[in-house]
Amino acid sequence: MDRTVECKERKRCIMPYLLTRRRRAIFVMMALILAVGGLATAQPAHADTQVIGSSDNGDGTYDNPMIWADVPDTDVIRVGDAFYMSSTTMHMNPGVPIMKSYDLVNWEIISYAYLIMDDRPATTLKNNQNMYSQGTWASSLRYKDGIFYIVVPSPTTNKTYFFQTEDPEHQPWRRTEVNTRYHDGSLLMDDDGRNWLVYGNNPLRIIEVNQTVTGIAAGAQSRVLIQNIHAPDPITGITPTSGLAEGCHIQKIDGTYYVECITWPSGKPRTQVAHRASSLEGPWESKTIAQENVRVGNGTGGPAQGNIVDDGQGNWYGVVFRDSGSVGRIPWVMPIHWTDGWPMYGDDETGLHLTRGGPKPIQGFEMKSVVSSDEFTNSEPRPTYNDAVLNPLLPEYVYNGSNLKLEWQWNHNPDNRYWSLTERPGWLRLTTGQMATNMLDARNSLTQRTFGPASSAQVALDVSSMKNGDRAGLALFTARYGTIEVRMDNGAKTIVMMNSSSTTNHTDVASFPLWSNTVYLKADADFAGQLDRGTFYYSLDGVHWTQLGNTQQMSYSTNNHFMGYRFALYNYATTELGGHVDFDYYRISDELQGATPLTIRGFYQPVDMDGVVNAVKAGSTVPMKFEVYSDTTELADPALVTMTVANVACNASAPTEEVESLTTGETSLTYTDGHFQYNWKTPKSPGTCYAVAATIQDGSSITAQFNLR
């Protein structure tokens, strides 16, 4: 890979930088900067020694949640020996992810129903419009006679979409649509040849679907299927009449119709209920089949809203999700105990003791995950959803030859003209193509799920081609986002950490000047015990990390995108278009390493670098020596060292003359014999005083003061 930067092949280089400014006492600074490493610095070691994001313990057991990431509104089916699952990703594109597993624990994304749901201002972040928290919601996934089916509604378009494919891994989904939104619809393809869609909340309704499962049957009229979705409380026996009640899943098992729904009775956790009948005409019986207030840290909640599936060997399992703070709504899998014809979730027949883990439902399959690191090699096969485009085809959706891993999703519709894996092979290039005021209206932001109990993501970023007004970096992304980014303003680059105290107030917290064209950024997300804390770091060598800013307190709510936090890579323009940045890699970990403290220590000979005034001869060359440590390890290659020479007053009352320029003569900064040495040739100006400071990446510094005689 060609990585041409200021310093090649790990050779040091000295870059003089002149900075002048006036204060009451006028002085001139000359900063002599050593940018050690840059892109040529050795990258952090990376090895796929485990599958990040899997709940498989590797010993035949698993822990709930089965996916500790935002995978809500699941619908699970079995086809042969494989299980398939669909989920909600709202405003992210491509939409309606399809996941596959052979053991109900290890899941991987195999496709999406669509790349572009629609093209309008709300889907493209134009005209101050967006589809945050909308897009497409809970879907229904089914299979019959060699064909996979999806039905999914959209609150953005107020339509319901019908999809079909014979092979979700290798073929695109065919799409039809109807101009009505059927909320939380569940498809039933009955064994008498008729098809039905059950949807809504109290009351639950049903309408007939046509024979080809491409829309509603001609002349079909909806009717109430179940008037009250709630079921009798398992303790009191009283049936609630109010509270959340939706998310239905209808199945026909051994001639009996089962409808499972989520409810939220007053004073109770979210609850899974079931209704059953021998006919769609009823009468319906109801029962609470899962209810436990699971405590995680200071948060409580009950796993619910899902369905049951069998393994083909007579064993049944239920997949539901639990609201789990800022990581999102995360799915659990647990055994089903059939009791008096009811599918009871959990460790026993009561439905009151939900499974925390245990033996995997099916043994012998390798670990999989819905998150992934990426070296941006463009080695993935062309995704099938690229064929699902609008007609006529718009230029921004033309295939650009770049194939991202399926774990990635764009915030809103992507514009394929302004991102690439081919313009610079081995890198992800994001080019600004649409003006933005902040990250919420920035198009082509690329996201992956965060995951618990802890997750970390780091990127290497080449910012040499940014334009004034550009902002590029790494975010923990929802409406209440936090970022660490590079900003280009007035020809200078700065690293900035931004925090959010609300969904509309995003505040710059801290900054650090960036002298290099390369920077490494890292975001840590701590979800353990629902702490929900995000922390941001930067590095100039990819090894030694410095925290910037404060802690981002992440939160989950319906007005905070109704979604778990995502890691996001972005680049947007506020002033002019056409700038670009290149991401070398995206690497994730389930360990939080935090910062790497650095220490700088100065020598006392031949000059004192601890604030004492040294008297030296004007016009002489003064050697200054210092060491840099990471913990107890001496560093020969620190991330950044700046040497600053400032003309200062010799005492509090002595005036200083204005100096237009300060010529320091020959300078050098070398590393020999276990220390750095900076040779400063002093000006030929007896009676003047100077302060020379050495500063490392995290801001630590030492200063030598001089009186020229």
Helices and strands as residue ranges (DSSP letters): E 14-21, E 27-34, G 38-40, E 61-63, E 75-79, E 82-86, E 92-93, E 95-101, E 108-114, H 121-124, E 140-144, E 147-154, E 159-165, E 174-178, E 186-189, E 195-199, E 204-209, E 223-226, E 244-253, E 256-264, E 271-277, E 285-290, E 294-296, E 299-301, E 304-310, E 316-323, G 325-327, E 329-339, E 342-345, E 357-359, G 384-387, G 395-397, E 409-411, G 416-418, E 419-420, E 428-431, G 439-441, E 446-449, E 454-462, E 470-477, E 482-489, E 492-500, E 506-514, E 518-526, G 528-530, E 533-539, E 546-547, E 552-553, E 566-573, E 580-589, E 598-602, E 613-616, E 621-630, E 633-634, E 641-648, E 667-672, E 675-681, E 689-696, E 701-708
